[in-house]
Amino acid sequence: MFGLAGWLSDRYAVLAQAYYDEDKRLERRKGIVSGLLSIVGNAGYYGAYATILLRARRGTHLTGTLILAGGFARSRT
């Protein structure tokens, strides 16, 4: 109507591309952080599980330690 069609469609294309690029960048960062946190969580879980089993094997912990180890095992599922 006022000759704005071209300007509006160009402006939309620029903004849409900018939002798409920013969203892609944020998703990549979120994936990296999520992966790192998953590695930390898994390392903590398996480290605690190994510590419990090693101490139980050495006899420094009692039967309750094995029950705790079973609790760790069930917490993964």
All heavy atoms as a GROMACS GRO file, in nm:
protein
  596
    1MET      N    1   0.082  -0.118   0.000
    1MET     CA    2   0.000   0.000   0.000
    1MET      C    3   0.088   0.126   0.000
    1MET      O    4   0.063   0.216  -0.075
    1MET     CB    5  -0.094  -0.004   0.119
    1MET     CG    6  -0.177   0.118   0.135
    1MET     SD    7  -0.288   0.100   0.273
    1MET     CE    8  -0.441   0.120   0.192
    2PHE      N    9   0.187   0.132   0.084
    2PHE     CA   10   0.275   0.249   0.089
    2PHE      C   11   0.413   0.217   0.036
    2PHE      O   12   0.509   0.287   0.065
    2PHE     CB   13   0.287   0.299   0.233
    2PHE     CG   14   0.156   0.345   0.290
    2PHE    CD1   15   0.089   0.268   0.382
    2PHE    CD2   16   0.099   0.465   0.250
    2PHE    CE1   17  -0.032   0.309   0.436
    2PHE    CE2   18  -0.021   0.507   0.303
    2PHE     CZ   19  -0.087   0.428   0.396
    3GLY      N   20   0.426   0.107  -0.036
    3GLY     CA   21   0.555   0.067  -0.091
    3GLY      C   22   0.645   0.005   0.014
    3GLY      O   23   0.768   0.006   0.001
    4LEU      N   24   0.586  -0.048   0.120
    4LEU     CA   25   0.664  -0.107   0.228
    4LEU      C   26   0.686  -0.257   0.214
    4LEU      O   27   0.759  -0.316   0.292
    4LEU     CB   28   0.596  -0.080   0.362
    4LEU     CG   29   0.588   0.066   0.405
    4LEU    CD1   30   0.505   0.078   0.532
    4LEU    CD2   31   0.726   0.122   0.427
    5ALA      N   32   0.623  -0.320   0.118
    5ALA     CA   33   0.629  -0.464   0.105
    5ALA      C   34   0.774  -0.513   0.092
    5ALA      O   35   0.815  -0.607   0.161
    5ALA     CB   36   0.546  -0.512  -0.013
    6GLY      N   37   0.849  -0.453   0.007
    6GLY     CA   38   0.989  -0.493  -0.012
    6GLY      C   39   1.071  -0.472   0.113
    6GLY      O   40   1.150  -0.559   0.155
    7TRP      N   41   1.054  -0.356   0.176
    7TRP     CA   42   1.130  -0.325   0.298
    7TRP      C   43   1.094  -0.421   0.410
    7TRP      O   44   1.181  -0.472   0.482
    7TRP     CB   45   1.104  -0.181   0.342
    7TRP     CG   46   1.180  -0.144   0.465
    7TRP    CD1   47   1.308  -0.101   0.472
    7TRP    CD2   48   1.131  -0.147   0.600
    7TRP    NE1   49   1.344  -0.078   0.602
    7TRP    CE2   50   1.237  -0.106   0.684
    7TRP    CE3   51   1.010  -0.181   0.658
    7TRP    CZ2   52   1.223  -0.097   0.822
    7TRP    CZ3   53   0.997  -0.173   0.795
    7TRP    CH2   54   1.103  -0.132   0.876
    8LEU      N   55   0.963  -0.449   0.428
    8LEU     CA   56   0.919  -0.539   0.533
    8LEU      C   57   0.969  -0.682   0.510
    8LEU      O   58   1.015  -0.748   0.604
    8LEU     CB   59   0.767  -0.539   0.545
    8LEU     CG   60   0.706  -0.413   0.607
    8LEU    CD1   61   0.553  -0.420   0.599
    8LEU    CD2   62   0.751  -0.398   0.750
    9SER      N   63   0.961  -0.731   0.388
    9SER     CA   64   1.008  -0.867   0.363
    9SER      C   65   1.160  -0.876   0.378
    9SER      O   66   1.211  -0.976   0.430
    9SER     CB   67   0.964  -0.915   0.224
    9SER     OG   68   1.024  -0.837   0.123
   10ASP      N   69   1.234  -0.773   0.338
   10ASP     CA   70   1.380  -0.773   0.359
   10ASP      C   71   1.412  -0.768   0.508
   10ASP      O   72   1.502  -0.839   0.556
   10ASP     CB   73   1.444  -0.653   0.288
   10ASP     CG   74   1.440  -0.666   0.137
   10ASP    OD1   75   1.418  -0.779   0.088
   10ASP    OD2   76   1.460  -0.563   0.069
   11ARG      N   77   1.342  -0.684   0.580
   11ARG     CA   78   1.365  -0.673   0.725
   11ARG      C   79   1.334  -0.804   0.795
   11ARG      O   80   1.407  -0.848   0.884
   11ARG     CB   81   1.278  -0.560   0.782
   11ARG     CG   82   1.294  -0.536   0.928
   11ARG     CD   83   1.430  -0.472   0.956
   11ARG     NE   84   1.438  -0.446   1.099
   11ARG     CZ   85   1.548  -0.455   1.168
   11ARG    NH1   86   1.661  -0.485   1.109
   11ARG    NH2   87   1.549  -0.431   1.296
   12TYR      N   88   1.224  -0.870   0.754
   12TYR     CA   89   1.188  -0.998   0.812
   12TYR      C   90   1.297  -1.102   0.784
   12TYR      O   91   1.335  -1.179   0.873
   12TYR     CB   92   1.055  -1.048   0.758
   12TYR     CG   93   1.022  -1.187   0.805
   12TYR    CD1   94   0.970  -1.208   0.932
   12TYR    CD2   95   1.046  -1.297   0.723
   12TYR    CE1   96   0.942  -1.336   0.977
   12TYR    CE2   97   1.018  -1.425   0.767
   12TYR     CZ   98   0.966  -1.445   0.893
   12TYR     OH   99   0.940  -1.571   0.937
   13ALA      N  100   1.348  -1.106   0.662
   13ALA     CA  101   1.451  -1.202   0.626
   13ALA      C  102   1.577  -1.182   0.710
   13ALA      O  103   1.639  -1.278   0.758
   13ALA     CB  104   1.484  -1.192   0.478
   14VAL      N  105   1.616  -1.056   0.732
   14VAL     CA  106   1.736  -1.026   0.812
   14VAL      C  107   1.715  -1.068   0.957
   14VAL      O  108   1.801  -1.134   1.017
   14VAL     CB  109   1.770  -0.876   0.802
   14VAL    CG1  110   1.875  -0.836   0.905
   14VAL    CG2  111   1.818  -0.841   0.663
   15LEU      N  112   1.601  -1.032   1.014
   15LEU     CA  113   1.573  -1.067   1.154
   15LEU      C  114   1.558  -1.218   1.172
   15LEU      O  115   1.608  -1.275   1.269
   15LEU     CB  116   1.447  -0.995   1.202
   15LEU     CG  117   1.461  -0.845   1.225
   15LEU    CD1  118   1.326  -0.785   1.262
   15LEU    CD2  119   1.564  -0.815   1.331
   16ALA      N  120   1.491  -1.284   1.079
   16ALA     CA  121   1.473  -1.428   1.089
   16ALA      C  122   1.608  -1.499   1.085
   16ALA      O  123   1.633  -1.593   1.162
   16ALA     CB  124   1.383  -1.478   0.977
   17GLN      N  125   1.697  -1.456   0.998
   17GLN     CA  126   1.829  -1.517   0.990
   17GLN      C  127   1.910  -1.491   1.117
   17GLN      O  128   1.978  -1.580   1.168
   17GLN     CB  129   1.906  -1.465   0.867
   17GLN     CG  130   2.036  -1.535   0.842
   17GLN     CD  131   2.018  -1.682   0.812
   17GLN    OE1  132   1.930  -1.720   0.737
   17GLN    NE2  133   2.101  -1.766   0.871
   18ALA      N  134   1.898  -1.370   1.171
   18ALA     CA  135   1.970  -1.338   1.296
   18ALA      C  136   1.920  -1.424   1.411
   18ALA      O  137   2.000  -1.479   1.489
   18ALA     CB  138   1.953  -1.190   1.329
   19TYR      N  139   1.789  -1.441   1.422
   19TYR     CA  140   1.733  -1.525   1.529
   19TYR      C  141   1.772  -1.672   1.510
   19TYR      O  142   1.804  -1.742   1.605
   19TYR     CB  143   1.581  -1.513   1.536
   19TYR     CG  144   1.534  -1.382   1.593
   19TYR    CD1  145   1.430  -1.311   1.533
   19TYR    CD2  146   1.592  -1.328   1.707
   19TYR    CE1  147   1.386  -1.191   1.584
   19TYR    CE2  148   1.548  -1.207   1.759
   19TYR     CZ  149   1.446  -1.139   1.696
   19TYR     OH  150   1.402  -1.020   1.749
   20TYR      N  151   1.772  -1.718   1.385
   20TYR     CA  152   1.811  -1.855   1.357
   20TYR      C  153   1.957  -1.879   1.395
   20TYR      O  154   1.990  -1.980   1.459
   20TYR     CB  155   1.789  -1.886   1.209
   20TYR     CG  156   1.840  -2.022   1.169
   20TYR    CD1  157   1.769  -2.137   1.201
   20TYR    CD2  158   1.960  -2.035   1.101
   20TYR    CE1  159   1.816  -2.262   1.166
   20TYR    CE2  160   2.009  -2.159   1.065
   20TYR     CZ  161   1.936  -2.273   1.098
   20TYR     OH  162   1.985  -2.395   1.064
   21ASP      N  163   2.045  -1.787   1.358
   21ASP     CA  164   2.188  -1.801   1.391
   21ASP      C  165   2.211  -1.799   1.541
   21ASP      O  166   2.290  -1.879   1.593
   21ASP     CB  167   2.270  -1.689   1.324
   21ASP     CG  168   2.273  -1.702   1.173
   21ASP    OD1  169   2.247  -1.813   1.121
   21ASP    OD2  170   2.301  -1.599   1.106
   22GLU      N  171   2.142  -1.710   1.612
   22GLU     CA  172   2.157  -1.703   1.758
   22GLU      C  173   2.105  -1.830   1.824
   22GLU      O  174   2.167  -1.882   1.918
   22GLU     CB  175   2.083  -1.580   1.812
   22GLU     CG  176   2.092  -1.562   1.961
   22GLU     CD  177   2.231  -1.524   2.009
   22GLU    OE1  178   2.316  -1.483   1.927
   22GLU    OE2  179   2.257  -1.535   2.130
   23ASP      N  180   1.992  -1.879   1.777
   23ASP     CA  181   1.935  -2.002   1.833
   23ASP      C  182   2.029  -2.120   1.810
   23ASP      O  183   2.049  -2.203   1.899
   23ASP     CB  184   1.798  -2.029   1.772
   23ASP     CG  185   1.729  -2.145   1.838
   23ASP    OD1  186   1.717  -2.145   1.962
   23ASP    OD2  187   1.688  -2.238   1.764
   24LYS      N  188   2.086  -2.128   1.692
   24LYS     CA  189   2.180  -2.237   1.661
   24LYS      C  190   2.303  -2.229   1.752
   24LYS      O  191   2.350  -2.331   1.803
   24LYS     CB  192   2.221  -2.228   1.515
   24LYS     CG  193   2.302  -2.345   1.467
   24LYS     CD  194   2.317  -2.348   1.315
   24LYS     CE  195   2.389  -2.228   1.265
   24LYS     NZ  196   2.426  -2.239   1.124
   25ARG      N  197   2.354  -2.109   1.775
   25ARG     CA  198   2.469  -2.090   1.864
   25ARG      C  199   2.436  -2.130   2.007
   25ARG      O  200   2.513  -2.200   2.073
   25ARG     CB  201   2.515  -1.943   1.860
   25ARG     CG  202   2.643  -1.916   1.935
   25ARG     CD  203   2.679  -1.768   1.930
   25ARG     NE  204   2.589  -1.687   2.010
   25ARG     CZ  205   2.595  -1.675   2.142
   25ARG    NH1  206   2.684  -1.739   2.210
   25ARG    NH2  207   2.508  -1.598   2.205
   26LEU      N  208   2.318  -2.090   2.055
   26LEU     CA  209   2.278  -2.124   2.191
   26LEU      C  210   2.256  -2.274   2.207
   26LEU      O  211   2.292  -2.332   2.310
   26LEU     CB  212   2.151  -2.048   2.229
   26LEU     CG  213   2.170  -1.898   2.254
   26LEU    CD1  214   2.034  -1.832   2.274
   26LEU    CD2  215   2.260  -1.873   2.373
   27GLU      N  216   2.198  -2.338   2.108
   27GLU     CA  217   2.177  -2.484   2.114
   27GLU      C  218   2.310  -2.558   2.118
   27GLU      O  219   2.324  -2.658   2.187
   27GLU     CB  220   2.093  -2.531   1.995
   27GLU     CG  221   1.947  -2.497   2.007
   27GLU     CD  222   1.880  -2.567   2.124
   27GLU    OE1  223   1.912  -2.684   2.151
   27GLU    OE2  224   1.797  -2.503   2.190
   28ARG      N  225   2.407  -2.512   2.043
   28ARG     CA  226   2.539  -2.574   2.043
   28ARG      C  227   2.603  -2.560   2.181
   28ARG      O  228   2.657  -2.656   2.236
   28ARG     CB  229   2.627  -2.510   1.937
   28ARG     CG  230   2.759  -2.583   1.916
   28ARG     CD  231   2.840  -2.526   1.802
   28ARG     NE  232   2.765  -2.534   1.677
   28ARG     CZ  233   2.750  -2.434   1.592
   28ARG    NH1  234   2.805  -2.316   1.616
   28ARG    NH2  235   2.682  -2.448   1.481
   29ARG      N  236   2.595  -2.441   2.239
   29ARG     CA  237   2.651  -2.419   2.373
   29ARG      C  238   2.579  -2.505   2.477
   29ARG      O  239   2.641  -2.562   2.566
   29ARG     CB  240   2.640  -2.272   2.412
   29ARG     CG  241   2.743  -2.184   2.342
   29ARG     CD  242   2.732  -2.040   2.381
   29ARG     NE  243   2.752  -2.024   2.525
   29ARG     CZ  244   2.725  -1.914   2.592
   29ARG    NH1  245   2.673  -1.810   2.528
   29ARG    NH2  246   2.746  -1.905   2.719
   30LYS      N  247   2.447  -2.513   2.466
   30LYS     CA  248   2.369  -2.594   2.559
   30LYS      C  249   2.409  -2.741   2.548
   30LYS      O  250   2.421  -2.810   2.649
   30LYS     CB  251   2.220  -2.578   2.531
   30LYS     CG  252   2.132  -2.650   2.631
   30LYS     CD  253   1.986  -2.619   2.607
   30LYS     CE  254   1.928  -2.718   2.511
   30LYS     NZ  255   1.782  -2.709   2.498
   31GLY      N  256   2.432  -2.788   2.427
   31GLY     CA  257   2.475  -2.926   2.408
   31GLY      C  258   2.610  -2.954   2.470
   31GLY      O  259   2.632  -3.059   2.531
   32ILE      N  260   2.702  -2.861   2.456
   32ILE     CA  261   2.836  -2.878   2.514
   32ILE      C  262   2.829  -2.880   2.665
   32ILE      O  263   2.886  -2.968   2.731
   32ILE     CB  264   2.930  -2.766   2.464
   32ILE    CG1  265   2.960  -2.786   2.314
   32ILE    CG2  266   3.059  -2.762   2.544
   32ILE    CD1  267   3.031  -2.669   2.250
   33VAL      N  268   2.758  -2.785   2.724
   33VAL     CA  269   2.745  -2.780   2.870
   33VAL      C  270   2.674  -2.904   2.922
   33VAL      O  271   2.714  -2.963   3.023
   33VAL     CB  272   2.672  -2.650   2.913
   33VAL    CG1  273   2.636  -2.654   3.060
   33VAL    CG2  274   2.758  -2.529   2.883
   34SER      N  275   2.569  -2.946   2.854
   34SER     CA  276   2.496  -3.065   2.896
   34SER      C  277   2.586  -3.188   2.891
   34SER      O  278   2.584  -3.271   2.982
   34SER     CB  279   2.375  -3.084   2.806
   34SER     OG  280   2.307  -3.202   2.838
   35GLY      N  281   2.665  -3.200   2.787
   35GLY     CA  282   2.758  -3.312   2.777
   35GLY      C  283   2.862  -3.312   2.887
   35GLY      O  284   2.893  -3.416   2.946
   36LEU      N  285   2.917  -3.195   2.916
   36LEU     CA  286   3.017  -3.185   3.023
   36LEU      C  287   2.957  -3.218   3.160
   36LEU      O  288   3.019  -3.289   3.240
   36LEU     CB  289   3.079  -3.045   3.025
   36LEU     CG  290   3.169  -3.011   2.906
   36LEU    CD1  291   3.213  -2.866   2.913
   36LEU    CD2  292   3.290  -3.104   2.900
   37LEU      N  293   2.838  -3.168   3.186
   37LEU     CA  294   2.772  -3.200   3.313
   37LEU      C  295   2.739  -3.347   3.324
   37LEU      O  296   2.747  -3.406   3.432
   37LEU     CB  297   2.647  -3.115   3.331
   37LEU     CG  298   2.672  -2.967   3.358
   37LEU    CD1  299   2.539  -2.891   3.362
   37LEU    CD2  300   2.748  -2.946   3.486
   38SER      N  301   2.705  -3.409   3.213
   38SER     CA  302   2.678  -3.552   3.213
   38SER      C  303   2.805  -3.630   3.245
   38SER      O  304   2.802  -3.727   3.321
   38SER     CB  305   2.624  -3.594   3.076
   38SER     OG  306   2.606  -3.734   3.072
   39ILE      N  307   2.917  -3.587   3.190
   39ILE     CA  308   3.045  -3.653   3.219
   39ILE      C  309   3.080  -3.639   3.367
   39ILE      O  310   3.121  -3.736   3.432
   39ILE     CB  311   3.157  -3.595   3.130
   39ILE    CG1  312   3.135  -3.640   2.986
   39ILE    CG2  313   3.294  -3.638   3.179
   39ILE    CD1  314   3.225  -3.570   2.886
   40VAL      N  315   3.062  -3.521   3.422
   40VAL     CA  316   3.091  -3.498   3.564
   40VAL      C  317   3.000  -3.585   3.651
   40VAL      O  318   3.045  -3.648   3.748
   40VAL     CB  319   3.075  -3.349   3.600
   40VAL    CG1  320   3.078  -3.327   3.750
   40VAL    CG2  321   3.184  -3.267   3.533
   41GLY      N  322   2.873  -3.591   3.617
   41GLY     CA  323   2.779  -3.673   3.695
   41GLY      C  324   2.814  -3.820   3.689
   41GLY      O  325   2.812  -3.889   3.792
   42ASN      N  326   2.846  -3.869   3.571
   42ASN     CA  327   2.883  -4.010   3.557
   42ASN      C  328   3.012  -4.041   3.632
   42ASN      O  329   3.024  -4.146   3.695
   42ASN     CB  330   2.898  -4.049   3.410
   42ASN     CG  331   2.764  -4.071   3.343
   42ASN    OD1  332   2.668  -4.110   3.408
   42ASN    ND2  333   2.758  -4.046   3.215
   43ALA      N  334   3.110  -3.952   3.622
   43ALA     CA  335   3.236  -3.973   3.694
   43ALA      C  336   3.213  -3.978   3.845
   43ALA      O  337   3.269  -4.062   3.915
   43ALA     CB  338   3.336  -3.864   3.658
   44GLY      N  339   3.129  -3.889   3.895
   44GLY     CA  340   3.098  -3.889   4.038
   44GLY      C  341   3.026  -4.016   4.080
   44GLY      O  342   3.058  -4.075   4.184
   45TYR      N  343   2.931  -4.059   3.999
   45TYR     CA  344   2.856  -4.180   4.031
   45TYR      C  345   2.948  -4.302   4.034
   45TYR      O  346   2.950  -4.377   4.132
   45TYR     CB  347   2.745  -4.202   3.928
   45TYR     CG  348   2.684  -4.339   3.936
   45TYR    CD1  349   2.596  -4.373   4.038
   45TYR    CD2  350   2.718  -4.437   3.843
   45TYR    CE1  351   2.542  -4.499   4.047
   45TYR    CE2  352   2.664  -4.564   3.851
   45TYR     CZ  353   2.577  -4.594   3.952
   45TYR     OH  354   2.525  -4.720   3.961
   46TYR      N  355   3.024  -4.322   3.928
   46TYR     CA  356   3.109  -4.440   3.922
   46TYR      C  357   3.225  -4.432   4.022
   46TYR      O  358   3.269  -4.534   4.074
   46TYR     CB  359   3.161  -4.463   3.780
   46TYR     CG  360   3.052  -4.515   3.690
   46TYR    CD1  361   3.003  -4.439   3.584
   46TYR    CD2  362   2.996  -4.640   3.712
   46TYR    CE1  363   2.903  -4.486   3.503
   46TYR    CE2  364   2.895  -4.689   3.631
   46TYR     CZ  365   2.849  -4.611   3.526
   46TYR     OH  366   2.748  -4.658   3.447
   47GLY      N  367   3.272  -4.312   4.050
   47GLY     CA  368   3.376  -4.297   4.153
   47GLY      C  369   3.324  -4.335   4.291
   47GLY      O  370   3.391  -4.406   4.366
   48ALA      N  371   3.205  -4.291   4.325
   48ALA     CA  372   3.145  -4.326   4.454
   48ALA      C  373   3.118  -4.475   4.461
   48ALA      O  374   3.144  -4.539   4.564
   48ALA     CB  375   3.015  -4.248   4.475
   49TYR      N  376   3.068  -4.532   4.354
   49TYR     CA  377   3.038  -4.675   4.350
   49TYR      C  378   3.167  -4.756   4.368
   49TYR      O  379   3.171  -4.851   4.447
   49TYR     CB  380   2.971  -4.709   4.217
   49TYR     CG  381   2.906  -4.845   4.213
   49TYR    CD1  382   2.789  -4.869   4.283
   49TYR    CD2  383   2.962  -4.948   4.138
   49TYR    CE1  384   2.728  -4.993   4.279
   49TYR    CE2  385   2.901  -5.072   4.133
   49TYR     CZ  386   2.785  -5.094   4.204
   49TYR     OH  387   2.726  -5.216   4.200
   50ALA      N  388   3.273  -4.719   4.297
   50ALA     CA  389   3.400  -4.790   4.308
   50ALA      C  390   3.458  -4.776   4.448
   50ALA      O  391   3.512  -4.873   4.505
   50ALA     CB  392   3.499  -4.738   4.204
   51THR      N  393   3.449  -4.657   4.506
   51THR     CA  394   3.500  -4.636   4.642
   51THR      C  395   3.427  -4.724   4.742
   51THR      O  396   3.490  -4.786   4.828
   51THR     CB  397   3.485  -4.488   4.680
   51THR    OG1  398   3.558  -4.408   4.587
   51THR    CG2  399   3.537  -4.461   4.820
   52ILE      N  400   3.297  -4.730   4.732
   52ILE     CA  401   3.219  -4.813   4.824
   52ILE      C  402   3.258  -4.959   4.810
   52ILE      O  403   3.281  -5.030   4.909
   52ILE     CB  404   3.068  -4.793   4.800
   52ILE    CG1  405   3.026  -4.654   4.846
   52ILE    CG2  406   2.986  -4.899   4.871
   52ILE    CD1  407   2.888  -4.616   4.802
   53LEU      N  408   3.267  -5.007   4.687
   53LEU     CA  409   3.301  -5.148   4.666
   53LEU      C  410   3.444  -5.180   4.712
   53LEU      O  411   3.468  -5.285   4.772
   53LEU     CB  412   3.283  -5.185   4.519
   53LEU     CG  413   3.139  -5.188   4.471
   53LEU    CD1  414   3.133  -5.223   4.323
   53LEU    CD2  415   3.056  -5.286   4.551
   54LEU      N  416   3.538  -5.092   4.687
   54LEU     CA  417   3.677  -5.116   4.731
   54LEU      C  418   3.688  -5.118   4.884
   54LEU      O  419   3.757  -5.203   4.940
   54LEU     CB  420   3.771  -5.011   4.672
   54LEU     CG  421   3.796  -5.022   4.522
   54LEU    CD1  422   3.879  -4.903   4.474
   54LEU    CD2  423   3.867  -5.152   4.490
   55ARG      N  424   3.620  -5.026   4.948
   55ARG     CA  425   3.624  -5.024   5.095
   55ARG      C  426   3.555  -5.145   5.154
   55ARG      O  427   3.600  -5.199   5.256
   55ARG     CB  428   3.562  -4.895   5.148
   55ARG     CG  429   3.650  -4.775   5.126
   55ARG     CD  430   3.590  -4.652   5.188
   55ARG     NE  431   3.678  -4.538   5.168
   55ARG     CZ  432   3.649  -4.417   5.207
   55ARG    NH1  433   3.533  -4.393   5.268
   55ARG    NH2  434   3.733  -4.319   5.187
   56ALA      N  435   3.448  -5.189   5.092
   56ALA     CA  436   3.379  -5.309   5.140
   56ALA      C  437   3.468  -5.431   5.121
   56ALA      O  438   3.474  -5.520   5.207
   56ALA     CB  439   3.247  -5.328   5.067
   57ARG      N  440   3.538  -5.436   5.011
   57ARG     CA  441   3.627  -5.549   4.984
   57ARG      C  442   3.743  -5.553   5.083
   57ARG      O  443   3.786  -5.659   5.126
   57ARG     CB  444   3.678  -5.541   4.841
   57ARG     CG  445   3.764  -5.657   4.802
   57ARG     CD  446   3.806  -5.642   4.658
   57ARG     NE  447   3.914  -5.734   4.630
   57ARG     CZ  448   3.903  -5.840   4.553
   57ARG    NH1  449   3.789  -5.867   4.497
   57ARG    NH2  450   4.008  -5.917   4.533
   58ARG      N  451   3.797  -5.436   5.119
   58ARG     CA  452   3.906  -5.430   5.216
   58ARG      C  453   3.859  -5.457   5.358
   58ARG      O  454   3.938  -5.478   5.447
   58ARG     CB  455   3.974  -5.293   5.212
   58ARG     CG  456   4.069  -5.278   5.096
   58ARG     CD  457   4.142  -5.149   5.107
   58ARG     NE  458   4.048  -5.043   5.065
   58ARG     CZ  459   4.076  -4.915   5.066
   58ARG    NH1  460   4.192  -4.873   5.108
   58ARG    NH2  461   3.988  -4.828   5.025
   59GLY      N  462   3.730  -5.451   5.379
   59GLY     CA  463   3.675  -5.477   5.511
   59GLY      C  464   3.667  -5.354   5.598
   59GLY      O  465   3.639  -5.364   5.717
   60THR      N  466   3.689  -5.237   5.544
   60THR     CA  467   3.681  -5.115   5.624
   60THR      C  468   3.536  -5.069   5.643
   60THR      O  469   3.510  -4.982   5.724
   60THR     CB  470   3.763  -5.001   5.562
   60THR    OG1  471   3.717  -4.978   5.429
   60THR    CG2  472   3.910  -5.035   5.560
   61HIS      N  473   3.445  -5.123   5.566
   61HIS     CA  474   3.304  -5.093   5.582
   61HIS      C  475   3.228  -5.222   5.608
   61HIS      O  476   3.272  -5.331   5.572
   61HIS     CB  477   3.246  -5.026   5.457
   61HIS     CG  478   3.287  -4.883   5.444
   61HIS    ND1  479   3.227  -4.782   5.514
   61HIS    CD2  480   3.383  -4.824   5.369
   61HIS    CE1  481   3.284  -4.667   5.483
   61HIS    NE2  482   3.380  -4.690   5.395
   62LEU      N  483   3.114  -5.210   5.666
   62LEU     CA  484   3.033  -5.327   5.700
   62LEU      C  485   2.931  -5.357   5.591
   62LEU      O  486   2.934  -5.300   5.483
   62LEU     CB  487   2.963  -5.302   5.834
   62LEU     CG  488   3.056  -5.270   5.952
   62LEU    CD1  489   2.976  -5.234   6.074
   62LEU    CD2  490   3.148  -5.387   5.981
   63THR      N  491   2.840  -5.444   5.621
   63THR     CA  492   2.737  -5.485   5.526
   63THR      C  493   2.653  -5.367   5.478
   63THR      O  494   2.608  -5.365   5.365
   63THR     CB  495   2.645  -5.591   5.590
   63THR    OG1  496   2.726  -5.693   5.646
   63THR    CG2  497   2.551  -5.650   5.489
   64GLY      N  498   2.636  -5.270   5.562
   64GLY     CA  499   2.559  -5.152   5.522
   64GLY      C  500   2.618  -5.082   5.401
   64GLY      O  501   2.547  -5.020   5.323
   65THR      N  502   2.749  -5.094   5.384
   65THR     CA  503   2.813  -5.035   5.268
   65THR      C  504   2.765  -5.101   5.140
   65THR      O  505   2.741  -5.034   5.039
   65THR     CB  506   2.967  -5.049   5.278
   65THR    OG1  507   3.008  -4.987   5.399
   65THR    CG2  508   3.035  -4.981   5.162
   66LEU      N  509   2.751  -5.231   5.143
   66LEU     CA  510   2.702  -5.300   5.024
   66LEU      C  511   2.557  -5.264   4.996
   66LEU      O  512   2.516  -5.255   4.880
   66LEU     CB  513   2.718  -5.452   5.040
   66LEU     CG  514   2.863  -5.499   5.044
   66LEU    CD1  515   2.867  -5.649   5.068
   66LEU    CD2  516   2.936  -5.464   4.916
   67ILE      N  517   2.480  -5.240   5.101
   67ILE     CA  518   2.343  -5.195   5.082
   67ILE      C  519   2.344  -5.057   5.017
   67ILE      O  520   2.266  -5.029   4.926
   67ILE     CB  521   2.266  -5.194   5.216
   67ILE    CG1  522   2.250  -5.338   5.265
   67ILE    CG2  523   2.132  -5.124   5.201
   67ILE    CD1  524   2.196  -5.348   5.405
   68LEU      N  525   2.436  -4.971   5.062
   68LEU     CA  526   2.450  -4.839   5.002
   68LEU      C  527   2.492  -4.851   4.856
   68LEU      O  528   2.443  -4.777   4.770
   68LEU     CB  529   2.552  -4.757   5.081
   68LEU     CG  530   2.572  -4.612   5.038
   68LEU    CD1  531   2.441  -4.535   5.047
   68LEU    CD2  532   2.679  -4.548   5.124
   69ALA      N  533   2.582  -4.944   4.827
   69ALA     CA  534   2.623  -4.966   4.688
   69ALA      C  535   2.504  -5.010   4.604
   69ALA      O  536   2.489  -4.969   4.488
   69ALA     CB  537   2.734  -5.069   4.682
   70GLY      N  538   2.419  -5.093   4.659
   70GLY     CA  539   2.298  -5.133   4.588
   70GLY      C  540   2.206  -5.015   4.563
   70GLY      O  541   2.144  -5.004   4.457
   71GLY      N  542   2.202  -4.926   4.659
   71GLY     CA  543   2.123  -4.803   4.640
   71GLY      C  544   2.178  -4.718   4.528
   71GLY      O  545   2.104  -4.661   4.448
   72PHE      N  546   2.310  -4.709   4.520
   72PHE     CA  547   2.373  -4.637   4.409
   72PHE      C  548   2.337  -4.702   4.276
   72PHE      O  549   2.308  -4.635   4.178
   72PHE     CB  550   2.525  -4.633   4.423
   72PHE     CG  551   2.574  -4.515   4.502
   72PHE    CD1  552   2.637  -4.534   4.624
   72PHE    CD2  553   2.560  -4.387   4.454
   72PHE    CE1  554   2.682  -4.427   4.697
   72PHE    CE2  555   2.607  -4.279   4.526
   72PHE     CZ  556   2.667  -4.299   4.648
   73ALA      N  557   2.343  -4.835   4.273
   73ALA     CA  558   2.312  -4.906   4.149
   73ALA      C  559   2.168  -4.880   4.106
   73ALA      O  560   2.141  -4.860   3.987
   73ALA     CB  561   2.338  -5.055   4.165
   74ARG      N  562   2.075  -4.880   4.199
   74ARG     CA  563   1.935  -4.857   4.165
   74ARG      C  564   1.909  -4.712   4.128
   74ARG      O  565   1.816  -4.683   4.054
   74ARG     CB  566   1.847  -4.899   4.282
   74ARG     CG  567   1.828  -5.049   4.291
   74ARG     CD  568   1.721  -5.086   4.393
   74ARG     NE  569   1.750  -5.037   4.528
   74ARG     CZ  570   1.831  -5.099   4.615
   74ARG    NH1  571   1.894  -5.209   4.581
   74ARG    NH2  572   1.851  -5.049   4.735
   75SER      N  573   1.991  -4.621   4.177
   75SER     CA  574   1.967  -4.480   4.148
   75SER      C  575   1.993  -4.448   4.000
   75SER      O  576   1.944  -4.348   3.950
   75SER     CB  577   2.054  -4.391   4.236
   75SER     OG  578   2.190  -4.397   4.195
   76ARG      N  579   2.066  -4.530   3.931
   76ARG     CA  580   2.092  -4.507   3.788
   76ARG      C  581   1.973  -4.542   3.701
   76ARG      O  582   1.962  -4.496   3.591
   76ARG     CB  583   2.214  -4.588   3.743
   76ARG     CG  584   2.342  -4.545   3.804
   76ARG     CD  585   2.379  -4.406   3.768
   76ARG     NE  586   2.414  -4.401   3.627
   76ARG     CZ  587   2.446  -4.293   3.565
   76ARG    NH1  588   2.448  -4.179   3.627
   76ARG    NH2  589   2.476  -4.295   3.437
   77THR      N  590   1.886  -4.627   3.752
   77THR     CA  591   1.769  -4.665   3.673
   77THR      C  592   1.651  -4.592   3.727
   77THR      O  593   1.570  -4.537   3.683
   77THR     CB  594   1.741  -4.816   3.684
   77THR    OG1  595   1.719  -4.851   3.819
   77THR    CG2  596   1.857  -4.895   3.627
   0.00000   0.00000   0.00000
